[in-house]
Amino acid sequence: MSRIAQLRQRHGIDRVIAHLQQCLRSGQPLPDLDALAAIAHQSPFHFHRLYRALTGETPGRTVARLRLLRALQLLAHADSRVTEVALEVGFESPQALARACRQAVDATPSALREDAALRAHWQQRLSLPAGDGNDDTPPLQVQVTALEPFDVVVLRTRGAFDDLDQAFGQVYAWAAEQGLAEHLQALVGIALNDHRDVPADACEFECGMGFGRAVADIPAPLRALTLGGGEYAVLRHVGSYAGLDAATDALLRQWLPDSGRALRDAPLYYHYLDDPEDVPEAILRADICVPVR
């Protein structure tokens, strides 16, 4: 068993995958993220990140993979009909199954039904999560440190990851009006979902600035938030800020399991140390701050 497979087993991810598989076989409703976290015996606060780090896919993509795997298993039966298989595994129509087959395995359901070798090849591939065996990240330099709580003013935004500078600009413009801009001490971000897995119009992010003091009378949609307080695993990321999610995956996959630490129910945040307008992308710095206990 590979190390990543052992980690999935240790953290209850395999139980989640087995439960999703059983739901697809029996036609039961699929559980939500909180229910999946409970099955894994993990905190719902960070479950989606831990799941993504240890599987290389979201629960939704796992369901799509398992649904297609179940279809291939049913197509192995000599008397199988594509329409019946499609409906049994939860596709709305045989056309929907055909589209999924073309996108995932570049073959039609009929071709997969007739070609046992091709079908067996893809059944083996689809039986494993997308990230299985993907454990070649260089050793990480992670520091555990106690961070004092600090106040930030945040703006929740929805949209493409590359457009976050507009939201930070709005916070800064308000700060300038209040005479706070010259006291700017921290630029932080909290990803509420993973920009790699959701469409741009569903990507949510908290863009925040800290000024070294509590700020009163903050107008909506801006709001105050306290970060820090307690121990954090801190990983310095160098490079494009778009790579922060992948670096967070590596921290959760490589460092956390053998660290003797567990995730704590507090926001994971990014502390941006450089301005992309002034510093080349290749040497941008940001600290990934993961709450641990």
C-alpha positions as a Markdown table, in Angstrom:
| # | Residue | x | y | z |
|---|---|---|---|---|
| 1 | Met | 0.0 | 0.0 | 0.0 |
| 2 | Ser | 1.4 | 3.4 | -1.0 |
| 3 | Arg | 1.9 | 6.1 | 1.7 |
| 4 | Ile | -0.9 | 8.2 | 0.3 |
| 5 | Ala | -3.3 | 5.2 | 0.5 |
| 6 | Gln | -2.2 | 4.6 | 4.1 |
| 7 | Leu | -2.9 | 8.3 | 4.9 |
| 8 | Arg | -6.4 | 8.0 | 3.4 |
| 9 | Gln | -7.1 | 5.0 | 5.5 |
| 10 | Arg | -5.7 | 6.6 | 8.7 |
| 11 | His | -7.8 | 9.8 | 8.3 |
| 12 | Gly | -11.0 | 8.0 | 7.4 |
| 13 | Ile | -11.1 | 9.1 | 3.8 |
| 14 | Asp | -11.4 | 5.5 | 2.6 |
| 15 | Arg | -14.6 | 5.2 | 4.8 |
| 16 | Val | -16.0 | 8.2 | 3.0 |
| 17 | Ile | -15.2 | 6.8 | -0.4 |
| 18 | Ala | -16.8 | 3.4 | 0.5 |
| 19 | His | -19.9 | 5.2 | 1.8 |
| 20 | Leu | -20.2 | 7.2 | -1.5 |
| 21 | Gln | -19.8 | 4.0 | -3.4 |
| 22 | Gln | -22.6 | 2.3 | -1.4 |
| 23 | Cys | -24.9 | 5.2 | -1.9 |
| 24 | Leu | -24.4 | 4.9 | -5.7 |
| 25 | Arg | -25.1 | 1.2 | -5.6 |
| 26 | Ser | -28.2 | 1.4 | -3.5 |
| 27 | Gly | -29.6 | 4.7 | -4.8 |
| 28 | Gln | -29.4 | 6.4 | -1.5 |
| 29 | Pro | -29.2 | 10.2 | -1.3 |
| 30 | Leu | -25.6 | 11.5 | -1.3 |
| 31 | Pro | -24.6 | 13.0 | 2.0 |
| 32 | Asp | -23.4 | 16.6 | 2.4 |
| 33 | Leu | -19.9 | 17.7 | 3.4 |
| 34 | Asp | -20.7 | 17.8 | 7.1 |
| 35 | Ala | -22.1 | 14.2 | 7.0 |
| 36 | Leu | -19.0 | 13.1 | 5.1 |
| 37 | Ala | -16.8 | 14.7 | 7.7 |
| 38 | Ala | -18.6 | 12.8 | 10.4 |
| 39 | Ile | -18.1 | 9.5 | 8.6 |
| 40 | Ala | -14.3 | 10.3 | 8.4 |
| 41 | His | -14.3 | 11.4 | 12.1 |
| 42 | Gln | -12.8 | 14.7 | 10.9 |
| 43 | Ser | -13.7 | 18.3 | 11.7 |
| 44 | Pro | -16.1 | 19.7 | 9.1 |
| 45 | Phe | -14.1 | 23.0 | 9.3 |
| 46 | His | -11.2 | 21.6 | 7.2 |
| 47 | Phe | -12.6 | 18.4 | 5.9 |
| 48 | His | -12.8 | 19.6 | 2.2 |
| 49 | Arg | -9.2 | 20.6 | 2.2 |
| 50 | Leu | -8.0 | 17.4 | 3.9 |
| 51 | Tyr | -10.0 | 15.3 | 1.5 |
| 52 | Arg | -8.7 | 17.2 | -1.6 |
| 53 | Ala | -5.1 | 16.9 | -0.3 |
| 54 | Leu | -5.3 | 13.1 | 0.2 |
| 55 | Thr | -7.3 | 12.2 | -2.9 |
| 56 | Gly | -6.4 | 14.9 | -5.5 |
| 57 | Glu | -10.1 | 15.4 | -6.1 |
| 58 | Thr | -13.2 | 16.9 | -4.5 |
| 59 | Pro | -16.0 | 14.6 | -3.1 |
| 60 | Gly | -18.1 | 15.7 | -6.1 |
| 61 | Arg | -15.4 | 14.5 | -8.5 |
| 62 | Thr | -15.1 | 11.3 | -6.5 |
| 63 | Val | -18.8 | 10.7 | -7.0 |
| 64 | Ala | -18.4 | 11.3 | -10.8 |
| 65 | Arg | -15.5 | 8.9 | -10.9 |
| 66 | Leu | -17.3 | 6.2 | -8.9 |
| 67 | Arg | -20.5 | 6.6 | -11.0 |
| 68 | Leu | -18.5 | 6.0 | -14.2 |
| 69 | Leu | -16.7 | 3.0 | -12.6 |
| 70 | Arg | -20.1 | 1.5 | -11.7 |
| 71 | Ala | -21.3 | 2.0 | -15.2 |
| 72 | Leu | -18.3 | 0.1 | -16.6 |
| 73 | Gln | -18.9 | -2.7 | -14.2 |
| 74 | Leu | -22.5 | -3.0 | -15.4 |
| 75 | Leu | -21.5 | -2.8 | -19.0 |
| 76 | Ala | -19.4 | -6.0 | -18.5 |
| 77 | His | -22.6 | -8.0 | -18.4 |
| 78 | Ala | -23.4 | -9.6 | -21.7 |
| 79 | Asp | -27.0 | -8.5 | -21.7 |
| 80 | Ser | -26.4 | -4.9 | -20.6 |
| 81 | Arg | -28.2 | -2.1 | -22.3 |
| 82 | Val | -26.6 | 1.4 | -22.3 |
| 83 | Thr | -29.9 | 3.1 | -21.5 |
| 84 | Glu | -30.5 | 0.9 | -18.5 |
| 85 | Val | -27.0 | 1.2 | -17.2 |
| 86 | Ala | -27.1 | 5.0 | -17.5 |
| 87 | Leu | -30.3 | 5.3 | -15.5 |
| 88 | Glu | -29.2 | 2.8 | -12.9 |
| 89 | Val | -26.0 | 4.7 | -12.0 |
| 90 | Gly | -27.7 | 8.1 | -11.9 |
| 91 | Phe | -27.2 | 9.6 | -15.3 |
| 92 | Glu | -30.3 | 11.5 | -16.7 |
| 93 | Ser | -30.0 | 9.8 | -20.1 |
| 94 | Pro | -27.8 | 7.5 | -22.1 |
| 95 | Gln | -26.5 | 10.7 | -23.9 |
| 96 | Ala | -25.3 | 12.0 | -20.5 |
| 97 | Leu | -23.4 | 8.7 | -19.9 |
| 98 | Ala | -21.9 | 8.9 | -23.4 |
| 99 | Arg | -20.6 | 12.4 | -22.7 |
| 100 | Ala | -19.1 | 11.3 | -19.4 |
| 101 | Cys | -17.4 | 8.4 | -21.1 |
| 102 | Arg | -16.0 | 10.6 | -23.9 |
| 103 | Gln | -14.7 | 13.2 | -21.5 |
| 104 | Ala | -13.1 | 10.7 | -19.0 |
| 105 | Val | -11.9 | 7.8 | -21.1 |
| 106 | Asp | -12.3 | 8.9 | -24.7 |
| 107 | Ala | -14.6 | 6.0 | -25.7 |
| 108 | Thr | -18.3 | 5.4 | -26.1 |
| 109 | Pro | -20.3 | 3.1 | -23.8 |
| 110 | Ser | -20.9 | 0.7 | -26.6 |
| 111 | Ala | -17.1 | 0.4 | -27.3 |
| 112 | Leu | -16.4 | -0.1 | -23.6 |
| 113 | Arg | -19.1 | -2.8 | -23.5 |
| 114 | Glu | -17.6 | -4.7 | -26.4 |
| 115 | Asp | -13.9 | -4.3 | -25.6 |
| 116 | Ala | -13.1 | -6.2 | -22.4 |
| 117 | Ala | -9.4 | -5.2 | -22.3 |
| 118 | Leu | -10.3 | -1.5 | -22.8 |
| 119 | Arg | -13.0 | -1.7 | -20.1 |
| 120 | Ala | -10.6 | -3.5 | -17.7 |
| 121 | His | -8.0 | -0.8 | -18.2 |
| 122 | Trp | -10.3 | 2.0 | -17.3 |
| 123 | Gln | -11.9 | 0.1 | -14.4 |
| 124 | Gln | -8.4 | -0.1 | -12.9 |
| 125 | Arg | -7.7 | 3.5 | -13.5 |
| 126 | Leu | -11.1 | 4.7 | -12.1 |
| 127 | Ser | -10.9 | 2.5 | -9.0 |
| 128 | Leu | -8.2 | 4.9 | -7.6 |
| 129 | Pro | -8.5 | 8.6 | -6.6 |
| 130 | Ala | -7.0 | 11.1 | -9.0 |
| 131 | Gly | -4.1 | 11.9 | -6.6 |
| 132 | Asp | -3.1 | 8.3 | -5.9 |
| 133 | Gly | 0.7 | 8.0 | -6.0 |
| 134 | Asn | 1.1 | 11.8 | -6.4 |
| 135 | Asp | 3.6 | 12.2 | -3.4 |
| 136 | Asp | 6.7 | 13.7 | -5.1 |
| 137 | Thr | 6.7 | 17.1 | -3.4 |
| 138 | Pro | 10.1 | 18.1 | -2.1 |
| 139 | Pro | 10.5 | 18.0 | 1.7 |
| 140 | Leu | 8.7 | 21.0 | 3.3 |
| 141 | Gln | 10.1 | 23.5 | 5.8 |
| 142 | Val | 7.2 | 23.9 | 8.2 |
| 143 | Gln | 7.5 | 25.9 | 11.5 |
| 144 | Val | 4.9 | 25.6 | 14.3 |
| 145 | Thr | 4.6 | 28.9 | 16.0 |
| 146 | Ala | 2.2 | 30.6 | 18.4 |
| 147 | Leu | 0.6 | 33.6 | 16.7 |
| 148 | Glu | -0.9 | 36.5 | 18.6 |
| 149 | Pro | -4.5 | 37.4 | 17.7 |
| 150 | Phe | -4.8 | 40.3 | 15.3 |
| 151 | Asp | -7.7 | 42.2 | 13.8 |
| 152 | Val | -8.3 | 42.6 | 10.1 |
| 153 | Val | -10.9 | 44.2 | 8.0 |
| 154 | Val | -12.2 | 41.8 | 5.4 |
| 155 | Leu | -14.4 | 41.9 | 2.3 |
| 156 | Arg | -15.9 | 38.7 | 1.0 |
| 157 | Thr | -15.8 | 38.5 | -2.8 |
| 158 | Arg | -17.0 | 36.1 | -5.4 |
| 159 | Gly | -15.3 | 35.7 | -8.7 |
| 160 | Ala | -12.2 | 34.6 | -10.6 |
| 161 | Phe | -9.1 | 34.1 | -8.4 |
| 162 | Asp | -7.1 | 36.4 | -10.7 |
| 163 | Asp | -9.5 | 39.2 | -10.0 |
| 164 | Leu | -9.0 | 39.3 | -6.2 |
| 165 | Asp | -6.8 | 42.5 | -6.6 |
| 166 | Gln | -10.1 | 44.4 | -7.2 |
| 167 | Ala | -11.5 | 43.4 | -3.8 |
| 168 | Phe | -8.2 | 44.2 | -2.0 |
| 169 | Gly | -8.3 | 47.5 | -3.8 |
| 170 | Gln | -11.8 | 48.2 | -2.4 |
| 171 | Val | -10.6 | 47.5 | 1.2 |
| 172 | Tyr | -7.5 | 49.7 | 0.6 |
| 173 | Ala | -9.6 | 52.6 | -0.8 |
| 174 | Trp | -11.8 | 52.5 | 2.3 |
| 175 | Ala | -8.7 | 52.4 | 4.5 |
| 176 | Ala | -7.3 | 55.4 | 2.7 |
| 177 | Glu | -10.5 | 57.4 | 3.3 |
| 178 | Gln | -10.2 | 56.6 | 7.0 |
| 179 | Gly | -6.5 | 57.5 | 7.2 |
| 180 | Leu | -5.6 | 53.9 | 7.9 |
| 181 | Ala | -3.7 | 53.1 | 4.7 |
| 182 | Glu | -0.4 | 54.3 | 6.1 |
| 183 | His | -0.8 | 51.9 | 9.1 |
| 184 | Leu | -1.2 | 48.8 | 6.9 |
| 185 | Gln | 0.6 | 45.9 | 8.5 |
| 186 | Ala | -0.8 | 42.7 | 7.0 |
| 187 | Leu | -2.4 | 41.6 | 3.8 |
| 188 | Val | -4.3 | 38.3 | 4.3 |
| 189 | Gly | -6.6 | 36.0 | 2.4 |
| 190 | Ile | -9.0 | 33.2 | 3.4 |
| 191 | Ala | -10.1 | 30.9 | 0.6 |
| 192 | Leu | -13.6 | 29.6 | 1.3 |
| 193 | Asn | -13.4 | 27.1 | -1.5 |
| 194 | Asp | -10.8 | 25.8 | -3.9 |
| 195 | His | -10.5 | 27.9 | -7.1 |
| 196 | Arg | -9.2 | 24.8 | -8.9 |
| 197 | Asp | -12.5 | 23.0 | -8.4 |
| 198 | Val | -15.3 | 25.5 | -8.7 |
| 199 | Pro | -16.3 | 27.9 | -11.6 |
| 200 | Ala | -15.1 | 31.4 | -11.3 |
| 201 | Asp | -18.6 | 32.8 | -10.4 |
| 202 | Ala | -18.7 | 30.4 | -7.4 |
| 203 | Cys | -15.2 | 31.1 | -6.1 |
| 204 | Glu | -15.5 | 32.8 | -2.7 |
| 205 | Phe | -12.6 | 34.5 | -0.9 |
| 206 | Glu | -12.1 | 36.8 | 2.1 |
| 207 | Cys | -9.7 | 39.7 | 1.3 |
| 208 | Gly | -8.4 | 41.3 | 4.4 |
| 209 | Met | -6.0 | 44.0 | 5.7 |
| 210 | Gly | -4.7 | 44.5 | 9.2 |
| 211 | Phe | -3.7 | 47.9 | 10.6 |
| 212 | Gly | -2.3 | 47.0 | 14.0 |
| 213 | Arg | -5.4 | 48.1 | 15.8 |
| 214 | Ala | -9.1 | 47.4 | 16.1 |
| 215 | Val | -11.2 | 49.5 | 13.8 |
| 216 | Ala | -14.7 | 50.7 | 14.7 |
| 217 | Asp | -17.7 | 51.7 | 12.5 |
| 218 | Ile | -16.8 | 49.4 | 9.6 |
| 219 | Pro | -19.4 | 49.8 | 6.9 |
| 220 | Ala | -21.0 | 46.7 | 5.2 |
| 221 | Pro | -20.1 | 44.7 | 3.2 |
| 222 | Leu | -16.7 | 45.2 | 5.0 |
| 223 | Arg | -16.5 | 43.5 | 8.4 |
| 224 | Ala | -14.0 | 42.9 | 11.3 |
| 225 | Leu | -12.4 | 39.5 | 11.8 |
| 226 | Thr | -9.8 | 38.3 | 14.3 |
| 227 | Leu | -7.2 | 35.9 | 13.1 |
| 228 | Gly | -4.3 | 34.3 | 14.9 |
| 229 | Gly | -4.4 | 33.2 | 18.5 |
| 230 | Gly | -2.9 | 29.8 | 19.2 |
| 231 | Glu | -0.5 | 27.6 | 17.4 |
| 232 | Tyr | -0.1 | 27.6 | 13.6 |
| 233 | Ala | 1.9 | 25.4 | 11.2 |
| 234 | Val | 3.5 | 28.0 | 8.9 |
| 235 | Leu | 4.8 | 27.2 | 5.4 |
| 236 | Arg | 6.5 | 29.8 | 3.3 |
| 237 | His | 5.4 | 29.6 | -0.3 |
| 238 | Val | 7.5 | 31.3 | -3.0 |
| 239 | Gly | 6.0 | 31.7 | -6.5 |
| 240 | Ser | 2.7 | 32.5 | -8.0 |
| 241 | Tyr | -0.1 | 33.0 | -5.5 |
| 242 | Ala | -2.2 | 30.8 | -7.7 |
| 243 | Gly | -0.1 | 27.9 | -6.4 |
| 244 | Leu | -1.1 | 28.4 | -2.7 |
| 245 | Asp | -3.8 | 25.8 | -2.8 |
| 246 | Ala | -1.4 | 23.1 | -4.1 |
| 247 | Ala | 1.2 | 24.1 | -1.5 |
| 248 | Thr | -1.5 | 23.7 | 1.2 |
| 249 | Asp | -2.3 | 20.3 | -0.2 |
| 250 | Ala | 1.3 | 19.3 | 0.2 |
| 251 | Leu | 1.4 | 20.6 | 3.8 |
| 252 | Leu | -1.7 | 18.6 | 4.7 |
| 253 | Arg | -0.5 | 15.5 | 2.8 |
| 254 | Gln | 3.1 | 15.4 | 3.7 |
| 255 | Trp | 3.8 | 17.3 | 6.9 |
| 256 | Leu | 0.6 | 17.0 | 9.0 |
| 257 | Pro | 0.2 | 13.2 | 9.3 |
| 258 | Asp | 3.5 | 12.6 | 10.9 |
| 259 | Ser | 3.7 | 15.9 | 12.8 |
| 260 | Gly | 1.9 | 14.8 | 16.0 |
| 261 | Arg | -0.5 | 17.7 | 15.4 |
| 262 | Ala | -4.2 | 17.9 | 14.4 |
| 263 | Leu | -6.1 | 20.6 | 12.7 |
| 264 | Arg | -7.9 | 23.1 | 14.9 |
| 265 | Asp | -11.3 | 24.7 | 14.2 |
| 266 | Ala | -10.0 | 28.1 | 13.1 |
| 267 | Pro | -9.6 | 29.8 | 9.7 |
| 268 | Leu | -6.6 | 28.7 | 7.6 |
| 269 | Tyr | -5.3 | 31.9 | 6.0 |
| 270 | Tyr | -2.6 | 33.2 | 3.7 |
| 271 | His | -0.4 | 36.1 | 4.7 |
| 272 | Tyr | 0.8 | 37.8 | 1.6 |
| 273 | Leu | 4.3 | 39.3 | 2.0 |
| 274 | Asp | 4.8 | 40.9 | -1.4 |
| 275 | Asp | 2.7 | 43.0 | -3.8 |
| 276 | Pro | 2.3 | 41.3 | -7.2 |
| 277 | Glu | 2.4 | 44.7 | -8.8 |
| 278 | Asp | 6.0 | 45.3 | -7.5 |
| 279 | Val | 7.5 | 41.8 | -7.2 |
| 280 | Pro | 8.0 | 39.3 | -10.1 |
| 281 | Glu | 5.6 | 36.4 | -9.9 |
| 282 | Ala | 8.4 | 33.8 | -9.6 |
| 283 | Ile | 9.6 | 35.3 | -6.3 |
| 284 | Leu | 6.4 | 36.3 | -4.6 |
| 285 | Arg | 6.2 | 35.2 | -1.0 |
| 286 | Ala | 3.3 | 34.2 | 1.2 |
| 287 | Asp | 3.0 | 32.3 | 4.4 |
| 288 | Ile | 0.4 | 29.5 | 4.6 |
| 289 | Cys | -0.9 | 29.6 | 8.2 |
| 290 | Val | -2.7 | 26.4 | 9.3 |
| 291 | Pro | -4.3 | 26.3 | 12.8 |
| 292 | Val | -3.1 | 23.2 | 14.7 |
| 293 | Arg | -3.1 | 21.8 | 18.2 |
